[in-house]
């Protein structure tokens, strides 16, 4: 009977195939294309049916523990829809990156054949071939660009498929931290849901990742000091449990509203460039992903040279005594050795001068991230009364009257007219070209040099988590300082104070959980950029390592990847502390004193 039933169904399938073939032939004969549609999905991260509020201790699990979510980021791939006849249409080279903290919660699946479907399917994570591919090959806006998603393991290789981090309140009232990272090939998770879907026109869906389902199951999930971290090591029961729960943690549904409000246009300024300007050859490391350079300010030799001169121009300050280079010295990786910079009139600032390199991959500037673009950042110190103390009209007047600037502006932008915007564009071009990637460590990774045993031990500590439950006793540095840039380009409270003295990022966002958070600096060239931290409190790298080993102070906004560790920090032996310092010294770029950035 089974064979007979299959035989009876086969004529229907043949008829359908002939109809589909005829349909395609009609389109081919008329020169028309097979119609395709776009599916747009708005994702939300929820707990108990309520959207998660970032960094707020308002979620209560089944163990009656209150917790927050500081990070909820994940990768999706291989989206597929099933026709009502049971055949699947799959986008096998499709990925999406979802991030709660970055508010990147919308993704699109284009080029789906117009039809009606009854199921959807996707994967959390990426296939092994992609997981172990070169991450530097993906463009700046690609979901798999590691500088965009901060989900690549860096030098260890492979992606984190899901990163979930936050704080939880212990019975004692203290705050602990949790850090759940699901990754590695065995953790690739397929999610399949029934969903009637009419794609004869473009459609949108609402989707949710429900953390109460992720933390559900039996026995009841509960945070504790021994159950607050996973990195998906083989055989890790916590990682396996979360992965199994993940398969049932998603929902998709049709929204009541239409697609008309989906346009997200990123404003782009007017493109200024001289017609005969020479394109600048932007060179960077093979292991760096492509940067997102400003489309309205293309790099040219003339623009970069103008920016270089302006960077060293003391007339940018009110009294003509200070240039940008005064506080950003190229022999010190464009930082300075003072704890606090002195302004043009001798006034002392409140923060340490940041080094300037690899800025093409940053998305916010200053220790508190108050400048969203480099073009906006460069004009702020000029106007600051403590720093260069000059109005923009005064600055423009001085530069306009000074030879050979009118001619240089004409070569770069096609006009002798000088204004603050063109000054900012020129400085932006120059600063974007300052790139550092030629350290001893880089040569060792390329097999052109050998690190010492002590340096190798330091690197091992650097990229290994501290997780005694699983037998790992590393320094756990890579969460904030991983990847080829040795920074995640984010913001973190690293335990300098119990109560924020300098509000940091919190002064900009006015959000409580940003209090005491500052930009995570790159560790490249760190040996030549002392003193350290936003306020320059530590004079040596040994002081810095000691802080992370014994000096970390708890607070409500302490980064979860520090809060999950014992009080004070990650306990390290004296030998391991020295090894860490030795490794960090291998990150110095001895070729980074570029001749072209000296004065006029």
Secondary structure, 3 states (H helix, E strand, C coil): CHHHHHHHHHHHHHHHHHHHHHHHHHHHHHCCCCCEEEEEEEEEEEECCEECCCCCCCEECCCCCEECCCEEEEEEEEEEEEECCCCEEECCCCEEEEECCCCECEEEEEEEECCEEEEEEEEECCCHHHHCCCHHHCCCCCCCCHHHHCCECHHHCCEEEEEEEEEEECCCCCEEEEEEEEECHHHCEEEEEEEEEECCCCEEEEEEEEHHHHCCCCCCCCCCCCCCEECCCCCCHHHHHHHHHHCCCEEEEECCCCHHHCCCCCCCCCCCCCCCCCECCCCCCCCCCCCCCCCCCCCEHHHHHHHHHHHCCHHHCCCCCCCHHHHCEHHHCCECCCCCCECCCCCECCCCCCCCCCHHHCCCECCCCCECCHHHHHHHHHHCCCCCCCCHHHHHHHHHCCCCHHHHHHHHHCCCCCCHHHHHHHHHHHHHCCCCCCEHHHHHHCCCCCCCHHHHHHHHHHCCCEEHHHCEECCCCHHHHCCCCCCCCCEEECCCCCCCCCCEHHHHHCCHHHCCEEECCCCCCHHHCCCECCCCCECCHHHHHHHHHHHECCCCCECHHHHCCCCECCCCCHHHHHHHHHHHHCCCECCCCCHHHCCC
